[in-house]
């Protein structure tokens, strides 16, 4: 998913699909870049669809399936094109995102669903090695446990984005994948729905992710991420297993750092962090083996986390740090874990998108950052900020603040 859409985009790329559950939306990955205003000429759209037919045939899509898929899809959806132009001006701060994504109501609903699906969850855990809290957390954030998988017809959404040339050929490829799903009979065309960016059903998989990872767990012969709880949860589990989920460790832990902790040594072995005096906030003992790194999404003093390789697995589903933290924390809460212990910082201490872009350019100018100046806070920017902080003798928390930008640019 690039699941921004809740999307998901696949593991591949990195793009996120935007969209879906309103609650999750804001933090999802950057949405697709604005589509160029495309002439919504019906003839051009019809030509685009007709031109798909040879490629669809190569994939085994019959003319009957093709006709059924596009029945009633005569024009692009202007609302979807408008959405691509509205996306992602400001990423919400992680703490704001967490309020919506890990609400008391969602925790209560998730625990009730977990109780009702206990036997199914036992079997899924046994087969895929991903704990139920994590599965329920994805399911809760993507579709509120199946209650809101999106109501936008997927074929029309993908055709609209593909015909507009959005993101190169990504959506055209996804459209062909969607046709393949219809040909296989997993879902009827009128039930294939999801977000405006093409992420489908309760798990918000893009069609290519569906083809690679969706599972028929209830054994009815259809991989149904729209109507089957068991298929939805098992599909999430199968995808996470394929992304490399390690059953031996958690996604991460909220931790307290000892006085005088050397933030410049922010990555290492869990046992080594334990020996350096890092302690879990919930009182549990840190595992003694496994890679981990410090993640301070609100800077020093705010909730601090040791994240494991599983955090990167979560980011494979959706690259947003906020999303990944919400999944991890919700998983803990659904398993009886406590709320975060440390307070979040004031809004004033945070850079907006323009500020992050300026920081990226400044760090790039000093040879510390090699990524795009896209205004996105993520692992690459954190790493660059840490290098700058270490060079300047500052506490290396990796957190981008207005003060840091002012120091870097020499402007107060
Ligand atoms: Ca099924």
Boltz pocket constraint, residues with backbone or C-beta under 6 A from the ligand:
constraints:
  - pocket:
      binder: B
      contacts: [[A, 215], [A, 216], [A, 217], [A, 218], [A, 219], [A, 220], [A, 221], [A, 222], [A, 223], [A, 224], [A, 228], [A, 231]]
      max_distance: 6.0
